[in-house]
Amino acid sequence: MSKKLLSVAAIAVLMVTATLLTAGCLSDEEEEWDGTIRAAYLKGDIHQVAYFVANSADAGGGTSFFDQYDVKVENAKGAPYSNGAAVMTAFEAGDVDIGYLGSPPAITGHVNGEIPTTVIGQVNSIGSALVVRDGINNASDLVGKTIGTPGSSTIQQFLLLKYLEDNGISASDVTITAPVPVGSMKIQLQEGVIDGFIAWQPFPADAVGDGIGHVLADSTDIWPGHICCVLATMEDFAEDHPEAVTNYLRAHIKATKWIQQAMADNSSDEYQLLVEISVDFTDRSEAVVKDALDGMEYSYSLDATFLSSFEDYVDELIRQGTLEPEKMDKAGYDDAADLTDKYVDDKYIKDAEGSL
């Protein structure tokens, strides 16, 4: 082939390559982010109502808290999720930017699953309950019984294991069924498929309200004041879009403070609006929602109390055998304190709070 023909061929190859690169066909980089945050949350979990309050124009006085801080948000692909482990899987799949989930699945997914998330905010504390059929009146009555949980890495299963241990009962003496979809727990209890379940509110309040079982213990009985759900994001998302994360947290703080004020006066218009938002979100009656809210505490802070409780979770997860020591070593964590210090990143919530 002549040099002239070689030159023509080379130019042709360069032109085709340039066209493909322009079209993105040969690029490994993601398409440019359009600014929309994909949010994950759990099915009917009243713990996470702050997401819906932040999206409510009524709660925001005519403009939602998200809109007030120029946050574009949409439900992530697959939301609502069945449990926190599913949220972590969605993080890993690249479907979620910011997610609401329990602390234990966030921790176990990060360490055991090697998913590079980071905790950026708190959502709530307490708010779960162990509901059982008639005839089960104390912890010892659980021996030989079947108890459903939303999943093996959920905070609810964590609390069940703690309750059994604190009452001198081996987990092997109880059949723990997981995952049981929270929406079917009441039916399974009614039909005798399970003898009890532990779930987030309002599912316990719903079952008890319908006369299907009674509360044997709520999460405050099991672990007074324990933290529960957190906000997490992928490390690289926060690094690439720090302003978006901070603005999201500004809206989250405003929504949480609004909830706190509403719950301080259950005769207020704000409380009634909170109930209405919660009814829409959970698809439960007003009476059930009000009962569920009575057992809830909402907070956004990553303060010393949160960090201490978070470290306690890690210690318990290690002791229970849920967190694998070799995975801790591989992830570069020496112990519970080290993981808490490195995994919880409070700079975004501090920036958000400081600029309100």
Secondary structure, DSSP 8 states (H G I E B T S, - for coil): --HHHHHHHHHHHHHHHHHHHHHTTT--S-----SEEEEE-BTT-GGGTHHHHHT-TTTTTSS-HHHHTT-EEEE-TT-SBSSHHHHHHHHHHT--SEEEEEHHHHHHHHHTS---EEEEEE-EE--EEEEE-TT--SGGGGTT-EEE-S-TTSHHHHHHHHHHHHTT--GGGSEEE----HHHHHHHHHTTS-SEEEEETTHHHHHHHTTS-EEEEEHHHHSTT-B-EEEEEEHHHHHH-HHHHHHHHHHHHHHHHHHHHHHT-TTSHHHHHHHHHHHHHHT--HHHHHHHHHT-EE-----HHHHHHHHHHHHHHHHHT-S-HHHHHHHT--SHHHHHHHHB--HHHHHHHHT-
